[in-house]
Amino acid sequence: MTYQHYSLEVRRGEQGHISAQAEDALASEVPVAMVYNGISHAVMMASPADLEDFALGFSLSEGILMHPHECYDLEVQEQAHGLAVHMKIAGQRLDVLKQQRRNLTGRTGCGLCGTEALEQAIRPISQVTAPTIRDSAIQHAQASLAQHQALQAMTGATHGAAWCNAQGRIELVREDVGRHNALDKLIGALARRGESVADGFVLVSSRASYEMVHKSASAGIGALVAVSAATTLAVEQAREANMLLVGFCRPGRHLVYHRPEAGGLSAMATS
């Protein structure tokens, strides 16, 4: 049986002194294999929770599946050295997977491990429709994110990805030791529930990288808000996709890198 966290006896160092023994919670990190019609395609290091969501979200955001219904069956199996998610997918999608197959190992968090050529690194990005989100809604979501991250509160070692409605109310959260994994889990959970993503936004407890923008766009999400900064490529991709991109979302302030209705790059505080 695999657990999301473990307790470990530790000694705390405070102000130059070592305290008595105490217990600390550590986040679990295990290899998770994505297996399609019996073929192992990718192995990711991930938190062993919500793996059905993870597998579906990863499959959609990586373009392995175009629609959730192309996955006919999904089963998580515990193995000697980790976990495997076995998926039965449509034959047409398996043919595409075989043609584009990469030997991914999710050990660096880059999202591009196993890419063989430079032209493969920057994939075409989907066009999205950016919703109108008030700055007050962004701030409302930011203020409540921590209370939705139970695993982070226990371990201090996980990222969160939250789906927020247009008013900034958090409706769904997924956590993982990897920021990409947390977003994939959220995308998979939204897809499995058949949730509309037309009017809300995603809030992530990490930076806004190229991959985070790309994964969001692949799910039709038109607005991404990050607690930390955006990269230059993330801004370029957000512009190309027509996505609302916000970063440095902290209490009382945030930066708007791209707001499609305003046109171009901007930096503004909450209003």
VEXTI-673094 format. One line per field, with one value per residue: residue number from 1; x negated, y, z negated of N, C-alpha, C in turn. Coordinates in nm, 3 decimals, always signed. Layout:
BEGIN
lumro (NUM; ...)
n_u (X; ...)
n_v (Y; ...)
n_w (Z; ...)
ca_u (X; ...)
ca_v (Y; ...)
ca_w (Z; ...)
c_u (X; ...)
c_v (Y; ...)
c_w (Z; ...)
***
This chain:
BEGIN
lumro (1; 2; 3; 4; 5; 6; 7; 8; 9; 10; 11; 12; 13; 14; 15; 16; 17; 18; 19; 20; 21; 22; 23; 24; 25; 26; 27; 28; 29; 30; 31; 32; 33; 34; 35; 36; 37; 38; 39; 40; 41; 42; 43; 44; 45; 46; 47; 48; 49; 50; 51; 52; 53; 54; 55; 56; 57; 58; 59; 60; 61; 62; 63; 64; 65; 66; 67; 68; 69; 70; 71; 72; 73; 74; 75; 76; 77; 78; 79; 80; 81; 82; 83; 84; 85; 86; 87; 88; 89; 90; 91; 92; 93; 94; 95; 96; 97; 98; 99; 100; 101; 102; 103; 104; 105; 106; 107; 108; 109; 110; 111; 112; 113; 114; 115; 116; 117; 118; 119; 120; 121; 122; 123; 124; 125; 126; 127; 128; 129; 130; 131; 132; 133; 134; 135; 136; 137; 138; 139; 140; 141; 142; 143; 144; 145; 146; 147; 148; 149; 150; 151; 152; 153; 154; 155; 156; 157; 158; 159; 160; 161; 162; 163; 164; 165; 166; 167; 168; 169; 170; 171; 172; 173; 174; 175; 176; 177; 178; 179; 180; 181; 182; 183; 184; 185; 186; 187; 188; 189; 190; 191; 192; 193; 194; 195; 196; 197; 198; 199; 200; 201; 202; 203; 204; 205; 206; 207; 208; 209; 210; 211; 212; 213; 214; 215; 216; 217; 218; 219; 220; 221; 222; 223; 224; 225; 226; 227; 228; 229; 230; 231; 232; 233; 234; 235; 236; 237; 238; 239; 240; 241; 242; 243; 244; 245; 246; 247; 248; 249; 250; 251; 252; 253; 254; 255; 256; 257; 258; 259; 260; 261; 262; 263; 264; 265; 266; 267; 268; 269; 270; 271)
n_u (-0.085; -0.061; -0.134; -0.044; -0.204; -0.463; -0.558; -0.840; -1.095; -1.268; -1.527; -1.514; -1.682; -1.726; -1.801; -2.073; -2.069; -2.001; -1.700; -1.479; -1.365; -1.131; -0.836; -0.810; -0.638; -0.675; -0.652; -0.543; -0.716; -0.709; -0.794; -0.591; -0.446; -0.328; -0.124; -0.026; +0.201; +0.052; -0.205; -0.478; -0.519; -0.603; -0.774; -0.711; -0.808; -0.613; -0.352; -0.172; +0.121; +0.454; +0.415; +0.554; +0.666; +0.427; +0.313; +0.500; +0.504; +0.232; +0.218; +0.393; +0.282; +0.034; +0.100; +0.145; +0.395; +0.687; +0.941; +1.125; +1.286; +1.146; +0.995; +1.050; +1.036; +0.896; +0.655; +0.496; +0.202; +0.012; -0.333; -0.653; -0.855; -0.728; -0.444; -0.201; -0.004; +0.231; +0.364; +0.621; +0.642; +0.780; +0.725; +0.633; +0.517; +0.312; +0.153; +0.061; -0.081; -0.289; -0.427; -0.522; -0.670; -0.842; -1.107; -1.038; -1.147; -1.045; -1.227; -1.349; -1.170; -1.144; -0.978; -1.042; -1.205; -1.379; -1.314; -1.414; -1.504; -1.563; -1.349; -1.135; -1.096; -0.941; -0.620; -0.329; -0.076; +0.250; +0.529; +0.710; +0.995; +0.987; +1.121; +1.307; +1.169; +1.186; +0.956; +0.998; +1.111; +0.896; +0.732; +0.896; +0.896; +0.625; +0.596; +0.726; +0.604; +0.410; +0.553; +0.672; +0.478; +0.399; +0.199; -0.034; -0.030; -0.088; -0.338; -0.497; -0.606; -0.482; -0.323; -0.036; +0.252; +0.523; +0.866; +1.058; +1.357; +1.517; +1.552; +1.350; +1.367; +1.242; +1.284; +1.187; +0.903; +0.579; +0.288; -0.070; -0.410; -0.539; -0.509; -0.413; -0.287; -0.083; +0.078; +0.148; +0.297; +0.512; +0.620; +0.696; +0.886; +1.084; +1.159; +1.256; +1.479; +1.628; +1.633; +1.699; +1.466; +1.482; +1.523; +1.367; +1.050; +0.711; +0.515; +0.188; -0.063; -0.323; -0.588; -0.509; -0.568; -0.672; -0.566; -0.353; -0.177; -0.131; -0.015; +0.220; +0.349; +0.390; +0.599; +0.803; +0.817; +0.840; +0.712; +0.441; +0.302; +0.027; -0.163; -0.429; -0.684; -0.656; -0.804; -0.993; -0.927; -0.687; -0.522; -0.532; -0.407; -0.156; -0.059; -0.045; +0.148; +0.364; +0.416; +0.499; +0.253; +0.111; -0.112; -0.330; -0.142; -0.042; +0.050; +0.255; +0.141; +0.046; -0.097; -0.007; -0.084; +0.007; +0.299; +0.550; +0.772; +0.677; +0.451; +0.127; -0.176; -0.160; -0.183; -0.040; +0.115; +0.344; +0.687)
n_v (-0.119; +0.219; +0.536; +0.887; +1.040; +1.012; +0.959; +1.070; +1.033; +1.305; +1.544; +1.873; +2.167; +2.467; +2.801; +2.748; +2.528; +2.182; +2.026; +1.807; +1.481; +1.477; +1.447; +1.445; +1.515; +1.367; +1.415; +1.171; +1.034; +0.873; +0.643; +0.658; +0.485; +0.540; +0.356; +0.247; +0.057; -0.168; -0.080; +0.075; +0.411; +0.649; +0.746; +0.895; +1.089; +1.116; +1.222; +0.973; +0.990; +1.049; +0.931; +0.840; +1.074; +1.204; +1.042; +1.065; +1.344; +1.395; +1.248; +1.393; +1.655; +1.611; +1.551; +1.291; +1.180; +1.316; +1.360; +1.287; +1.056; +0.887; +0.724; +0.412; +0.244; +0.235; +0.163; +0.148; +0.000; -0.155; -0.206; -0.372; -0.175; +0.066; +0.240; +0.167; +0.295; +0.162; +0.204; +0.169; +0.265; +0.435; +0.284; +0.446; +0.661; +0.529; +0.458; +0.710; +0.776; +0.587; +0.679; +0.925; +0.870; +0.922; +0.871; +0.938; +1.062; +1.168; +1.331; +1.577; +1.784; +1.941; +1.888; +1.833; +1.619; +1.372; +1.469; +1.480; +1.655; +2.003; +2.131; +1.994; +2.086; +2.320; +2.307; +2.344; +2.564; +2.554; +2.757; +2.967; +3.099; +3.382; +3.442; +3.708; +3.821; +3.959; +4.158; +4.148; +3.897; +3.728; +3.790; +3.702; +3.424; +3.365; +3.425; +3.216; +2.981; +2.834; +2.706; +2.504; +2.323; +2.057; +1.855; +1.997; +2.158; +1.972; +1.866; +2.055; +2.030; +2.011; +2.106; +2.296; +2.294; +2.476; +2.495; +2.771; +2.961; +3.228; +3.425; +3.384; +3.181; +2.883; +2.573; +2.319; +2.125; +1.994; +1.818; +1.776; +1.655; +1.750; +2.036; +2.035; +1.789; +1.831; +2.012; +1.854; +1.659; +1.815; +1.895; +1.643; +1.572; +1.767; +1.699; +1.437; +1.487; +1.630; +1.906; +2.246; +2.475; +2.732; +2.982; +3.021; +3.016; +2.891; +2.850; +2.831; +2.711; +2.788; +2.882; +3.035; +2.861; +2.777; +2.518; +2.504; +2.696; +2.584; +2.334; +2.419; +2.553; +2.337; +2.211; +2.383; +2.595; +2.933; +3.115; +3.165; +3.177; +3.244; +3.188; +3.255; +3.395; +3.452; +3.303; +3.423; +3.278; +3.167; +3.394; +3.470; +3.246; +3.260; +3.495; +3.410; +3.212; +3.355; +3.386; +3.480; +3.577; +3.570; +3.658; +3.637; +3.638; +3.754; +3.840; +4.117; +4.208; +4.160; +4.064; +4.136; +3.978; +3.929; +4.039; +3.971; +4.136; +4.386; +4.408; +4.329; +4.357; +4.408; +4.546; +4.532; +4.624; +4.476; +4.567)
n_w (+0.000; +0.092; -0.040; -0.073; -0.235; -0.486; -0.827; -1.011; -1.250; -1.379; -1.466; -1.572; -1.481; -1.641; -1.676; -1.720; -1.883; -1.939; -1.945; -2.133; -2.020; -1.751; -1.544; -1.191; -0.888; -0.575; -0.227; +0.006; +0.284; +0.580; +0.850; +1.135; +1.387; +1.715; +1.904; +2.216; +2.380; +2.315; +2.366; +2.223; +2.185; +2.054; +1.756; +1.459; +1.177; +0.898; +0.669; +0.497; +0.544; +0.662; +0.914; +1.135; +1.234; +1.292; +1.494; +1.704; +1.742; +1.806; +2.045; +2.208; +2.202; +2.315; +2.569; +2.640; +2.617; +2.765; +2.677; +2.377; +2.399; +2.560; +2.409; +2.305; +2.087; +1.757; +1.518; +1.205; +1.099; +0.846; +0.832; +0.805; +0.790; +0.793; +0.922; +1.173; +1.432; +1.620; +1.934; +2.171; +2.491; +2.782; +3.099; +3.310; +3.176; +3.047; +3.263; +3.342; +3.113; +3.122; +3.343; +3.256; +3.037; +2.734; +2.506; +2.206; +1.891; +1.591; +1.421; +1.389; +1.397; +1.618; +1.829; +2.090; +2.121; +2.302; +2.550; +2.882; +3.080; +3.158; +3.284; +3.186; +2.935; +2.889; +2.915; +3.132; +3.010; +2.865; +2.954; +2.733; +2.555; +2.374; +2.059; +1.896; +1.615; +1.301; +1.113; +0.842; +0.810; +0.863; +0.646; +0.439; +0.481; +0.445; +0.173; +0.049; +0.125; -0.026; -0.232; -0.100; -0.044; -0.172; -0.185; -0.139; -0.365; -0.563; -0.485; -0.352; -0.098; +0.150; +0.459; +0.565; +0.776; +0.873; +0.964; +1.035; +1.010; +1.198; +1.010; +0.836; +0.652; +0.522; +0.664; +0.713; +0.639; +0.693; +0.578; +0.585; +0.575; +0.793; +1.002; +1.267; +1.264; +1.075; +1.215; +1.437; +1.303; +1.219; +1.466; +1.564; +1.369; +1.411; +1.670; +1.636; +1.483; +1.656; +1.653; +1.737; +1.873; +1.946; +1.822; +1.591; +1.409; +1.376; +1.089; +0.983; +0.759; +0.820; +1.049; +1.368; +1.631; +1.969; +2.017; +1.834; +1.933; +2.184; +2.124; +1.998; +2.208; +2.379; +2.257; +2.303; +2.133; +2.055; +1.890; +1.676; +1.360; +1.159; +0.863; +0.851; +1.071; +1.432; +1.723; +2.010; +2.240; +2.163; +2.156; +2.426; +2.540; +2.418; +2.532; +2.799; +2.777; +2.694; +2.423; +2.088; +1.868; +1.554; +1.293; +0.999; +0.791; +0.503; +0.161; +0.192; +0.431; +0.776; +1.094; +1.424; +1.702; +1.958; +2.092; +2.289; +2.375; +2.320; +2.466; +2.537; +2.332; +1.984; +1.654; +1.348; +1.040; +0.802; +0.840)
ca_u (+0.000; -0.141; -0.071; -0.084; -0.309; -0.512; -0.611; -0.978; -1.149; -1.375; -1.567; -1.506; -1.783; -1.669; -1.887; -2.200; -2.050; -1.928; -1.590; -1.446; -1.307; -0.995; -0.792; -0.790; -0.570; -0.744; -0.569; -0.586; -0.752; -0.729; -0.786; -0.459; -0.458; -0.211; -0.127; +0.083; +0.223; -0.059; -0.334; -0.519; -0.560; -0.667; -0.782; -0.715; -0.815; -0.491; -0.284; -0.083; +0.262; +0.529; +0.339; +0.645; +0.669; +0.294; +0.292; +0.584; +0.457; +0.106; +0.248; +0.454; +0.192; -0.077; +0.152; +0.160; +0.539; +0.749; +1.065; +1.126; +1.353; +1.053; +0.943; +1.159; +1.023; +0.781; +0.638; +0.370; +0.148; -0.108; -0.436; -0.764; -0.937; -0.647; -0.306; -0.178; +0.133; +0.257; +0.475; +0.656; +0.680; +0.823; +0.617; +0.579; +0.429; +0.193; +0.070; -0.004; -0.178; -0.404; -0.502; -0.582; -0.713; -0.963; -1.138; -1.036; -1.169; -1.010; -1.314; -1.402; -1.063; -1.151; -0.867; -1.090; -1.302; -1.361; -1.295; -1.534; -1.547; -1.522; -1.218; -1.032; -1.086; -0.830; -0.509; -0.220; +0.012; +0.391; +0.593; +0.812; +1.070; +0.958; +1.238; +1.288; +1.150; +1.154; +0.839; +1.045; +1.132; +0.763; +0.688; +0.979; +0.847; +0.493; +0.609; +0.783; +0.536; +0.339; +0.644; +0.712; +0.361; +0.379; +0.072; -0.137; -0.029; -0.152; -0.474; -0.573; -0.685; -0.401; -0.261; +0.107; +0.316; +0.663; +0.961; +1.132; +1.461; +1.493; +1.553; +1.231; +1.390; +1.174; +1.381; +1.121; +0.759; +0.497; +0.154; -0.174; -0.546; -0.577; -0.411; -0.349; -0.198; +0.035; +0.164; +0.204; +0.402; +0.629; +0.678; +0.763; +1.005; +1.185; +1.206; +1.335; +1.606; +1.699; +1.650; +1.673; +1.354; +1.499; +1.531; +1.281; +0.906; +0.627; +0.418; +0.084; -0.152; -0.457; -0.609; -0.437; -0.665; -0.616; -0.486; -0.229; -0.090; -0.095; +0.078; +0.348; +0.411; +0.433; +0.728; +0.899; +0.820; +0.802; +0.650; +0.350; +0.249; -0.081; -0.211; -0.562; -0.700; -0.645; -0.923; -0.969; -0.858; -0.549; -0.451; -0.518; -0.307; -0.026; -0.017; -0.009; +0.270; +0.469; +0.444; +0.471; +0.143; +0.085; -0.214; -0.361; -0.014; -0.066; +0.154; +0.267; +0.075; +0.010; -0.137; +0.063; -0.180; +0.081; +0.444; +0.586; +0.862; +0.603; +0.353; -0.014; -0.233; -0.128; -0.212; +0.053; +0.153; +0.486; +0.777)
ca_v (+0.000; +0.341; +0.648; +1.019; +1.095; +0.928; +1.029; +1.036; +1.095; +1.400; +1.638; +2.008; +2.263; +2.600; +2.900; +2.689; +2.416; +2.067; +1.995; +1.666; +1.418; +1.516; +1.379; +1.532; +1.448; +1.376; +1.382; +1.055; +1.055; +0.738; +0.632; +0.624; +0.455; +0.555; +0.240; +0.255; -0.069; -0.258; -0.019; +0.176; +0.528; +0.751; +0.723; +1.024; +1.088; +1.185; +1.186; +0.860; +1.021; +1.097; +0.887; +0.832; +1.210; +1.231; +0.971; +1.124; +1.479; +1.383; +1.201; +1.504; +1.770; +1.573; +1.525; +1.148; +1.173; +1.443; +1.369; +1.187; +0.931; +0.799; +0.630; +0.319; +0.181; +0.288; +0.089; +0.171; -0.125; -0.142; -0.297; -0.386; -0.055; +0.186; +0.223; +0.174; +0.324; +0.096; +0.263; +0.115; +0.382; +0.410; +0.239; +0.559; +0.739; +0.448; +0.471; +0.841; +0.767; +0.511; +0.763; +1.039; +0.820; +0.972; +0.800; +1.042; +1.033; +1.294; +1.348; +1.712; +1.883; +2.031; +1.860; +1.808; +1.511; +1.275; +1.535; +1.445; +1.761; +2.136; +2.167; +1.927; +2.144; +2.417; +2.252; +2.440; +2.581; +2.568; +2.886; +2.963; +3.222; +3.431; +3.497; +3.834; +3.792; +4.078; +4.145; +4.111; +3.751; +3.669; +3.806; +3.616; +3.287; +3.358; +3.429; +3.091; +2.863; +2.756; +2.624; +2.390; +2.240; +1.979; +1.783; +2.099; +2.201; +1.867; +1.831; +2.167; +1.983; +1.986; +2.215; +2.285; +2.354; +2.495; +2.551; +2.878; +3.016; +3.367; +3.509; +3.353; +3.073; +2.760; +2.464; +2.190; +2.135; +1.873; +1.843; +1.680; +1.704; +1.818; +2.136; +1.986; +1.679; +1.888; +2.067; +1.742; +1.599; +1.903; +1.883; +1.514; +1.575; +1.848; +1.622; +1.323; +1.540; +1.700; +2.045; +2.351; +2.561; +2.853; +3.109; +3.033; +3.023; +2.802; +2.911; +2.734; +2.756; +2.777; +2.979; +3.008; +2.825; +2.740; +2.396; +2.530; +2.765; +2.491; +2.235; +2.486; +2.576; +2.208; +2.178; +2.487; +2.692; +3.061; +3.205; +3.098; +3.266; +3.177; +3.253; +3.308; +3.469; +3.387; +3.309; +3.493; +3.190; +3.154; +3.514; +3.459; +3.144; +3.312; +3.588; +3.334; +3.135; +3.448; +3.349; +3.570; +3.522; +3.652; +3.601; +3.701; +3.660; +3.758; +3.920; +4.258; +4.249; +4.061; +4.120; +4.085; +3.972; +3.941; +4.043; +3.986; +4.247; +4.511; +4.408; +4.346; +4.333; +4.508; +4.509; +4.611; +4.572; +4.447; +4.683)
ca_w (+0.000; +0.103; -0.108; -0.025; -0.321; -0.593; -0.943; -1.038; -1.371; -1.348; -1.570; -1.518; -1.522; -1.656; -1.742; -1.758; -1.974; -1.887; -2.035; -2.151; -1.903; -1.712; -1.422; -1.075; -0.777; -0.447; -0.110; +0.083; +0.424; +0.633; +0.995; +1.189; +1.529; +1.800; +1.994; +2.313; +2.453; +2.284; +2.397; +2.126; +2.262; +1.971; +1.612; +1.391; +1.032; +0.860; +0.544; +0.529; +0.518; +0.778; +1.031; +1.250; +1.287; +1.344; +1.620; +1.808; +1.767; +1.879; +2.180; +2.282; +2.216; +2.402; +2.702; +2.665; +2.640; +2.801; +2.600; +2.269; +2.435; +2.632; +2.310; +2.281; +1.956; +1.682; +1.393; +1.135; +1.045; +0.765; +0.876; +0.710; +0.778; +0.809; +0.964; +1.317; +1.472; +1.748; +2.007; +2.302; +2.569; +2.919; +3.186; +3.387; +3.088; +3.024; +3.383; +3.333; +3.004; +3.168; +3.436; +3.186; +2.907; +2.668; +2.382; +2.104; +1.750; +1.525; +1.306; +1.377; +1.393; +1.733; +1.920; +2.225; +2.116; +2.409; +2.679; +2.957; +3.171; +3.113; +3.338; +3.108; +2.801; +2.884; +2.993; +3.159; +2.895; +2.900; +2.930; +2.629; +2.535; +2.240; +1.990; +1.826; +1.473; +1.225; +1.026; +0.708; +0.810; +0.854; +0.509; +0.355; +0.496; +0.381; +0.028; -0.003; +0.180; -0.128; -0.311; -0.017; -0.020; -0.294; -0.182; -0.155; -0.506; -0.643; -0.444; -0.298; +0.015; +0.268; +0.533; +0.584; +0.894; +0.834; +1.060; +0.969; +1.096; +1.238; +0.890; +0.757; +0.555; +0.558; +0.673; +0.725; +0.620; +0.694; +0.528; +0.621; +0.555; +0.918; +1.044; +1.389; +1.226; +1.010; +1.319; +1.512; +1.221; +1.224; +1.601; +1.570; +1.284; +1.480; +1.785; +1.588; +1.433; +1.763; +1.611; +1.834; +1.835; +2.027; +1.750; +1.474; +1.430; +1.297; +1.000; +0.948; +0.651; +0.877; +1.156; +1.493; +1.734; +2.099; +2.008; +1.762; +2.028; +2.291; +2.071; +1.975; +2.338; +2.434; +2.194; +2.335; +2.023; +2.111; +1.793; +1.584; +1.257; +1.088; +0.741; +0.882; +1.196; +1.562; +1.807; +2.135; +2.334; +2.117; +2.201; +2.571; +2.569; +2.375; +2.636; +2.918; +2.749; +2.652; +2.285; +1.977; +1.789; +1.436; +1.208; +0.871; +0.722; +0.360; +0.094; +0.226; +0.554; +0.876; +1.222; +1.542; +1.812; +2.083; +2.080; +2.430; +2.405; +2.306; +2.573; +2.506; +2.201; +1.883; +1.516; +1.269; +0.909; +0.789; +0.842)
c_u (-0.088; -0.065; -0.125; -0.195; -0.344; -0.559; -0.751; -1.022; -1.269; -1.417; -1.573; -1.619; -1.722; -1.764; -2.014; -2.190; -1.971; -1.823; -1.573; -1.382; -1.164; -0.961; -0.770; -0.725; -0.646; -0.650; -0.627; -0.615; -0.788; -0.729; -0.645; -0.473; -0.324; -0.218; -0.003; +0.091; +0.103; -0.196; -0.365; -0.579; -0.639; -0.669; -0.803; -0.732; -0.700; -0.443; -0.180; +0.062; +0.325; +0.461; +0.427; +0.655; +0.537; +0.276; +0.375; +0.537; +0.327; +0.131; +0.307; +0.355; +0.071; -0.031; +0.162; +0.307; +0.588; +0.876; +1.062; +1.186; +1.265; +0.977; +1.057; +1.155; +0.896; +0.773; +0.500; +0.326; +0.021; -0.208; -0.555; -0.838; -0.858; -0.505; -0.297; -0.030; +0.151; +0.381; +0.498; +0.711; +0.718; +0.704; +0.553; +0.482; +0.301; +0.099; -0.007; -0.112; -0.305; -0.492; -0.580; -0.653; -0.844; -0.983; -1.151; -1.072; -1.148; -1.095; -1.360; -1.294; -1.061; -1.035; -0.911; -1.191; -1.274; -1.332; -1.424; -1.586; -1.492; -1.382; -1.104; -1.005; -0.966; -0.720; -0.406; -0.124; +0.154; +0.438; +0.702; +0.885; +1.049; +1.085; +1.204; +1.285; +1.111; +1.032; +0.880; +1.069; +0.998; +0.713; +0.768; +0.930; +0.713; +0.504; +0.657; +0.709; +0.477; +0.432; +0.696; +0.597; +0.325; +0.243; -0.044; -0.146; -0.101; -0.301; -0.559; -0.648; -0.605; -0.350; -0.111; +0.150; +0.465; +0.744; +1.051; +1.240; +1.433; +1.491; +1.433; +1.253; +1.324; +1.271; +1.316; +0.971; +0.695; +0.355; +0.057; -0.310; -0.596; -0.470; -0.339; -0.248; -0.070; +0.131; +0.226; +0.316; +0.529; +0.697; +0.754; +0.890; +1.117; +1.244; +1.295; +1.472; +1.688; +1.723; +1.621; +1.558; +1.363; +1.480; +1.435; +1.135; +0.836; +0.530; +0.317; -0.012; -0.297; -0.479; -0.524; -0.540; -0.592; -0.522; -0.354; -0.129; -0.040; +0.007; +0.216; +0.421; +0.463; +0.567; +0.835; +0.911; +0.764; +0.734; +0.567; +0.291; +0.146; -0.123; -0.349; -0.565; -0.667; -0.779; -0.890; -0.892; -0.713; -0.466; -0.429; -0.408; -0.167; +0.028; +0.032; +0.124; +0.390; +0.512; +0.415; +0.364; +0.107; -0.021; -0.237; -0.233; -0.035; +0.042; +0.147; +0.203; +0.057; -0.029; -0.058; -0.035; -0.111; +0.230; +0.498; +0.675; +0.793; +0.497; +0.211; -0.050; -0.195; -0.169; -0.124; +0.080; +0.300; +0.569; +0.914)
c_v (+0.125; +0.457; +0.780; +1.079; +0.995; +1.016; +0.978; +1.106; +1.182; +1.474; +1.777; +2.094; +2.403; +2.689; +2.837; +2.571; +2.305; +2.028; +1.845; +1.611; +1.466; +1.437; +1.482; +1.451; +1.474; +1.335; +1.262; +1.096; +0.920; +0.740; +0.589; +0.606; +0.475; +0.449; +0.244; +0.126; -0.163; -0.201; +0.089; +0.294; +0.629; +0.707; +0.858; +1.002; +1.174; +1.144; +1.079; +0.886; +1.074; +1.055; +0.867; +0.969; +1.243; +1.169; +1.033; +1.264; +1.481; +1.344; +1.312; +1.617; +1.740; +1.541; +1.379; +1.116; +1.312; +1.468; +1.261; +1.054; +0.839; +0.706; +0.540; +0.258; +0.233; +0.216; +0.117; +0.039; -0.096; -0.248; -0.290; -0.255; +0.074; +0.151; +0.235; +0.202; +0.267; +0.155; +0.190; +0.231; +0.342; +0.375; +0.351; +0.641; +0.661; +0.456; +0.603; +0.839; +0.694; +0.595; +0.873; +0.998; +0.880; +0.891; +0.902; +0.986; +1.163; +1.321; +1.491; +1.817; +1.972; +2.009; +1.826; +1.693; +1.411; +1.336; +1.523; +1.557; +1.895; +2.171; +2.098; +1.997; +2.238; +2.366; +2.360; +2.446; +2.606; +2.710; +2.870; +3.097; +3.267; +3.488; +3.632; +3.804; +3.921; +4.052; +4.105; +3.960; +3.678; +3.676; +3.717; +3.471; +3.269; +3.349; +3.297; +2.966; +2.775; +2.663; +2.503; +2.293; +2.162; +1.911; +1.881; +2.145; +2.100; +1.852; +1.949; +2.134; +1.963; +2.115; +2.190; +2.350; +2.357; +2.548; +2.648; +2.930; +3.165; +3.463; +3.481; +3.248; +2.946; +2.644; +2.326; +2.211; +1.998; +1.911; +1.736; +1.741; +1.778; +1.916; +2.094; +1.877; +1.731; +1.943; +1.957; +1.675; +1.684; +1.894; +1.751; +1.511; +1.654; +1.770; +1.506; +1.367; +1.607; +1.846; +2.141; +2.438; +2.696; +2.981; +3.127; +3.044; +2.922; +2.886; +2.805; +2.795; +2.753; +2.890; +2.940; +2.985; +2.798; +2.621; +2.419; +2.602; +2.667; +2.388; +2.297; +2.506; +2.446; +2.165; +2.282; +2.593; +2.825; +3.156; +3.124; +3.203; +3.187; +3.258; +3.316; +3.368; +3.384; +3.396; +3.383; +3.406; +3.169; +3.274; +3.509; +3.360; +3.189; +3.410; +3.513; +3.260; +3.224; +3.423; +3.465; +3.505; +3.620; +3.582; +3.684; +3.735; +3.642; +3.843; +4.068; +4.300; +4.130; +4.134; +4.054; +4.092; +3.986; +3.934; +4.073; +4.107; +4.382; +4.524; +4.430; +4.324; +4.444; +4.455; +4.594; +4.545; +4.542; +4.573; +4.641)
c_w (+0.000; +0.042; -0.054; -0.110; -0.430; -0.709; -0.973; -1.166; -1.334; -1.474; -1.507; -1.573; -1.527; -1.736; -1.799; -1.852; -1.905; -1.989; -2.050; -2.024; -1.879; -1.586; -1.312; -0.964; -0.648; -0.334; -0.037; +0.228; +0.483; +0.786; +1.037; +1.340; +1.599; +1.908; +2.084; +2.394; +2.437; +2.310; +2.294; +2.200; +2.179; +1.827; +1.545; +1.242; +0.980; +0.722; +0.577; +0.489; +0.645; +0.909; +1.154; +1.317; +1.355; +1.483; +1.732; +1.843; +1.844; +2.024; +2.267; +2.305; +2.303; +2.544; +2.738; +2.693; +2.680; +2.721; +2.491; +2.310; +2.519; +2.539; +2.268; +2.141; +1.890; +1.549; +1.334; +1.072; +0.965; +0.809; +0.780; +0.686; +0.795; +0.848; +1.116; +1.342; +1.612; +1.812; +2.138; +2.382; +2.711; +3.007; +3.266; +3.304; +3.057; +3.142; +3.381; +3.226; +3.048; +3.261; +3.363; +3.058; +2.859; +2.540; +2.270; +1.968; +1.676; +1.404; +1.287; +1.368; +1.514; +1.829; +2.060; +2.230; +2.227; +2.543; +2.757; +3.046; +3.124; +3.161; +3.264; +2.976; +2.787; +2.975; +3.024; +3.041; +2.940; +2.872; +2.824; +2.627; +2.391; +2.177; +1.929; +1.676; +1.400; +1.135; +0.884; +0.698; +0.796; +0.710; +0.413; +0.361; +0.426; +0.230; -0.030; +0.043; +0.070; -0.205; -0.232; +0.007; -0.148; -0.298; -0.198; -0.300; -0.595; -0.614; -0.400; -0.171; +0.143; +0.331; +0.543; +0.714; +0.866; +0.951; +0.985; +1.064; +1.120; +1.121; +0.798; +0.650; +0.605; +0.553; +0.676; +0.714; +0.632; +0.652; +0.575; +0.590; +0.678; +0.961; +1.172; +1.356; +1.163; +1.114; +1.403; +1.434; +1.224; +1.359; +1.614; +1.488; +1.350; +1.597; +1.742; +1.539; +1.541; +1.731; +1.726; +1.783; +1.906; +1.947; +1.635; +1.508; +1.340; +1.216; +0.959; +0.848; +0.695; +0.976; +1.276; +1.602; +1.865; +2.087; +1.936; +1.852; +2.133; +2.243; +2.049; +2.107; +2.399; +2.379; +2.222; +2.227; +2.072; +2.016; +1.694; +1.489; +1.177; +0.967; +0.764; +1.022; +1.318; +1.632; +1.937; +2.233; +2.293; +2.164; +2.352; +2.608; +2.529; +2.479; +2.760; +2.899; +2.716; +2.508; +2.189; +1.890; +1.678; +1.351; +1.083; +0.794; +0.572; +0.293; +0.134; +0.356; +0.649; +1.005; +1.334; +1.659; +1.947; +2.054; +2.219; +2.461; +2.394; +2.415; +2.523; +2.362; +2.104; +1.747; +1.428; +1.136; +0.908; +0.786; +0.798)
***
